Amino acid sequence: MKRIVIVAGTRPEIIKVAPIIRKLIEKKKKFKFIYSGQHYDYQLSTQIINDLELPVPDFNLKLKSKSPASQIAEIMTNLENQLGSKDDIVLVQGDTNSVLATSLLAVKLKRKIAHIEAGLRSFDWRMPEEHNRRMVDHISDLLFAPTKNSYQNLIDENVTGSIHISGNTVMDAIKDHLPFSKKKSKIMQHVKFSEYILTTIHRAENVDNEKVLNNIIKGIIGAKTPTIIPLHPRTKKMLEKFSMIKKLENCKHIQILNPQGYLDFLALIKNSRFIMTDSGGIQEEITSPLLSKRVLVLRESSERPEAINAGMASLITLKHQNITKSILQEWDKKEVKIKKSPYGNGNSASKILTVLEKYS
């Protein structure tokens, strides 16, 4: 089998490549692990690596750039001597700037590219991630689509690479780590509510827009329901910039937490009534029968229609009255139990490695 060069740059990417890394170690296969540092914050990156008991990255870029263009340029420049030989396969996951930069560099260096989570489409051109994933899919040699829907998107676009339905590796990660979360996580000792909504907000189109962010905060406050918010550094920065942070801090029904490691975050999901988020990955995670939580999606579109079609996710318009109404309606609903996730049953890493071995 050819050596695999794995490049990850954000918390979700690390979580989703973790099952692949474990399988490679288990099978004693050669690989190189590179961390680009797109989310260079201890609690959003290094802590995740420690939680998942992954090896220390072979190369850690620690990105300094902030704008998308400069991030992509910095990654490409600094990784040029890190992507191995022409015989190696470069493996990327998702749709971030790290993924796009690595893939563009790989194709210029004549490396083979394997893209995990290929074929996701929001059909919303306002989303930077939509630009990234479309470009990466069209230059990848191996495309691992998590569902039949994402597979069909790739067929419809006539991509040139080889397409394989693999499920989503986040199901593997939940299966592997939820038992450890129950044993090791102490986060629930610090939660002051017996019942709560878990809320996360971080997307640029939500937090960088003062009007949109104000609507979200006003909607959360107006519902007056117990809410836990692990505050992303980007969101905290913008709340402070727009003078909104005190509004949250002064609400007795809202508890703000620091960014959480993976095991603690799993515990917060597991013990919540439901989730409200603009995250893509959480829309997948909550469909695991081991978690089985409903999610209100703070977005106008989603590249994960499977969660919506399964009755586990709902898009809500970003007007504060509607956000408040949606929260109150969801709070009154009974908890749901999903029997089968549309994203697989936790054996995606094995499927991906089987394809990689045959490709080699």
URCOR-V213396 format. One record per run of one state. SS is the DSSP state (A for helix, B for strand, O for the rest). FROM is the first residue (numbers start at 1). LEN is the number of residues. Records with the same first field share a line. If there is no record, write none. Layout:
SS->FROM-LEN + FROM-LEN
//
This chain:
O->1-3 + 9-2 + 27-4 + 36-6 + 45-1 + 52-7 + 61-7 + 80-9 + 94-3 + 109-3 + 119-9 + 138-4 + 146-2 + 157-5 + 166-3 + 185-2 + 191-6 + 201-3 + 208-2 + 224-3 + 231-2 + 242-3 + 250-4 + 258-4 + 271-3 + 278-3 + 286-9 + 298-7 + 310-3 + 316-4 + 332-16 + 360-1
B->4-5 + 31-5 + 59-2 + 89-5 + 112-7 + 142-4 + 162-4 + 197-4 + 227-4 + 254-4 + 274-4 + 295-3 + 313-3
A->11-16 + 42-3 + 46-6 + 68-12 + 97-12 + 128-10 + 148-9 + 169-16 + 187-4 + 204-4 + 210-14 + 233-9 + 245-5 + 262-9 + 281-5 + 305-5 + 320-12 + 348-12
//
